[in-house]
């Protein structure tokens, strides 16, 4: 007897349009999705919800302001779908077109020298659809923090307790801002997405991302949760990916600016870059935006940010992000601190300012989020790729073996002309 379920849903059979979620006026009872059942955070219903998060959770608006949109030129190419690459795990050959389904892609866009050369929307995601970016959000927050460092308004060597007195009794207290930005803090916090009792599970409870278990007595907002995190080991020794670092970083940026992070993001990046849509930012019960994973932009706006970073902070006709701030990201983090984390597909990579520095000699760097969200910038090939996905498995390790060579193959193809 086969232990395989009768019907394993692939990208085609789980397509939210094919599934008919929320179709009908009113939708049939078996087609309705609800926050109370956590339908927005589990497969296959999340394939619909990731493009509709404001219908499930409270959000703040990241305003684009009232200025003109930064128009991206479009010159679509017909040769990208046929680009081939080999998977890093089993060596099988795939085309770029085939990889879209493998990655449960909701939308993907490729910029070459600032021009859109490829753009595809699938499922219920369209050009004007905000989609949750998950941990790609971290790279926006890290960039804002580095901008404040370059302006002399934040000292990278300052201890967290000095910047946030509320954190004086926590494991973060004697960590420096730089250690928080580079995630080399030593904390008792596990980032195990499938374990509800992990650190990320506890933080999700505080955030109210999904319904809490009956009788829950823990913190009911992120400000209350962060001071409860304890220390484990010595700060500064090794990289360990933990979303709580970004929550602390977002709080520091907000405290420094005297404004919530959604407003800081609007004033410092969204409006100046001439983004085409407002973004939605998930918030907790205090109105604190989920800095580690709550941003919901449209795909083209995510690509605009990636292009600005590729171009040393220059975007929408001006210098929007300090050149020195982007240089700090591109310089990369400590490979020695990164190596013990054991990222099999990112060997010789590093992490800094909430950005992933990719292996190889192109100086490529990436913003990465669970379930397939990504910005991938390759300065040598002059390529930026932005992607939304709704993969059934959260961790990037599930799709890195096909995703990373796919990105590299497109960059190499375009760099050849």
Secondary structure, 3 states (H helix, E strand, C coil): CCCCCCCCCCCCCCCHHHHCCCCECCECHHHCCCHHHCHHHCCCCHHHHCCCHHHCCCEEEECCCCCCCCCCCECCCCCCCCCEEECCCCCCEEEHHHHHHHCCEEEEEEEECCEEEEEEECCCCCCCCCEECCCHHHHHHHHHHHHHHHCCCCCCCCEHHHHCHHHCCCCCCCCEHHHHHCCCCCECCCCCCCCCCCHHHHHHHHHCCCCCCCCCCCCCCHHHHHCCCCECCCCCCCCCCCHHHHHHHHHHHHHHHCCCHHHHHHHHHHCCCCCCCCEEEEECCCCCECCCCCEEECHHHHHHHHHHHHCCCEECCEECCCHHHHHHHHCCCCHHHHHCCCCHHHCCCEEECCEEECCCCCCCEEEEEHHHEEEEEECCCCEEEEEEECCCCCCHHHCHHHHHHHHHHHHHHHHCC
